Amino acid sequence: MKCMFCGCEDSKVIDSRSADEGRTIRRRRECVKCGKRFTTYETIEDTPVLVVKSSGLRQTFDAQKIKNGIIKSCEKRPVPIAVIDDMVASITKKIYNSMEQEISSKQIGEMVMEELKKVDEVAYVRYASVYRSFKDIPSFMDELKKLMESKENKK
């Protein structure tokens, strides 16, 4: 780390402590050459993930959008906000663990439906009806039949 006073590239760490709720390490350093002290911060580098929309447009991934969609589908359902937060955290973790810099909105929608299916079937059907934009009653019924078949197979 380069000293901000004399430009020497040799310094020693005097003190390290966690900052910003554990996402940053604050280091107090001392320059070996001039003896002056300075503070540095070490953080995890976030690689931005871009979401590729069906139109081909790209935008930065925003977990809050996923949360808002899940909250809408769980409206008037007995799903605690803590469970919703867990679903969002799980989806976000999957997205970042994929190590891809781009992900399609379709993939994200499928992840959301997968999580909702585990938690609340009504919320799942609500989300699927908007996400898959059912054009008619038969396509909606097909999705319900798939849900019922998967539930029967679990028994």
N, C-alpha and C positions, 0 to 999 in steps of 0.2 A: 504494500500500500504506500503510495507516494505521499510524503510529508507536504502539507499545504503551506508550510512556512519556508522550508529550505529546498524542497524538491527531492530530498533523499528518498530512495525506494526501499530503505530498510527501516522497519519499525518493529516494536515488540508489543504484544497484547498485554495490557495490565489488568483489565477487567472485562468479563463478558457476562451479559445477562439478557434474558428474554424480554422482548417488547412486542407491542401490538398483538396481544393475546397469543403469543407463541409463534406468530408468523414472521417475526423479525428478530435478529440477534443484534444487540447493541454492543459494540466493542470500543473500549477506551484504549487508545494506543499511545505509545511514546516513541518519538523519533530517536534512533540510535545516534544520529549525527548531532542534532541541535538540542535534544532533550525536551523539546516542547511536546505537549500532549494535545491530542485531537480525538474526535469520536467518529466512528464509521458505523454504518448499518448494513447488515447482510440480510437479503430477502430472497425468497424463492422466485425464480423467474417464471412468470405465467406466460405460456405460449397461447396466444389467442386462437380460439377455435371459431371458424366461420361456418354459419349455417347456410346451406345452399337451398333456396326456396324452389318450389316447382316452376316458377317463372324464370329461374336461372339467376336471379338476384342473390347477392351474398350479404349477410349481415353478421355482426358479432354475436356469438352465443350469449344468451341471457337467461339464467336459471329462473329469474323472476317471471318470465313469460310462461314457463312450464308450470310454475306454482299457480299463477293466475288461472290457467286453463284447468288445472286439477281442482282448484277451489270452486270454479264454476260448475264443474261436473259433479262435485260432491255437495252442492248446495242442498240444504234440507235433508241431508243424509247423516247418519251417526258416525261420521269420520272425524276424529280429533285432528286439530291442526298439527300436532306432533307427528301423527302418522303421515300427513301430507308432506311435512318437512323431511321426514325419512325417505319418502318416495322421491322427492326432488333431489335429495342428497345422493341417493342410489343412482338415479339417472345421470346426474352430473358426474359422478365418479366413473360410471361406465363410459361416458363421452370422453373425459380426459384420459382415462386409462387406455382408450383405443389408440392413443398416440397419433391420431389423424388430425390434420390441420383443418380439414373440411368434413362436414357431416351433413347429410341431406335432412331436410325437415321431415321427410317421410320416415327415416330411421328413428328420429326423435319421437315422432307420433306413435310408432310401433312400441317403443320403449315405455312410453306413458301408458298405453293401453295394456301392456303386459303387467305393469305395476298396479294399475287400477283393477284389473281382473282378479288379482290376488286379494284386494282389499274390499271392494264393494262392486257387486255385479251391476247394480243400477247406475252407478257413476260410470262404470265401464261402458255401458250401452249408450249413455248420454254422450260421453266423449267420442265414442265410435261413430255415433250418428252425425256429429258435426265434422269430425276428422275425415271420415270416409264419404261424407256428403251423399247419403243415400238418396237416390233419385225417386224411388218408389217403395211401396210397402213390401213387395216380394224381396227386394235386396235387404231391407231391414229385417224381415223374417228369417232370411238366410243366416244373418249374423246371430240372431237369437237362437236359432237351431244349433249353430256351431257351439255357442256358449252352453246350451243345455246338454249337448252331447259330451263336451269336455267335462262337465260337472258329473254326468252319469258314469263316465269312464274312470273318474277318481274314486267312485264308490265301490 
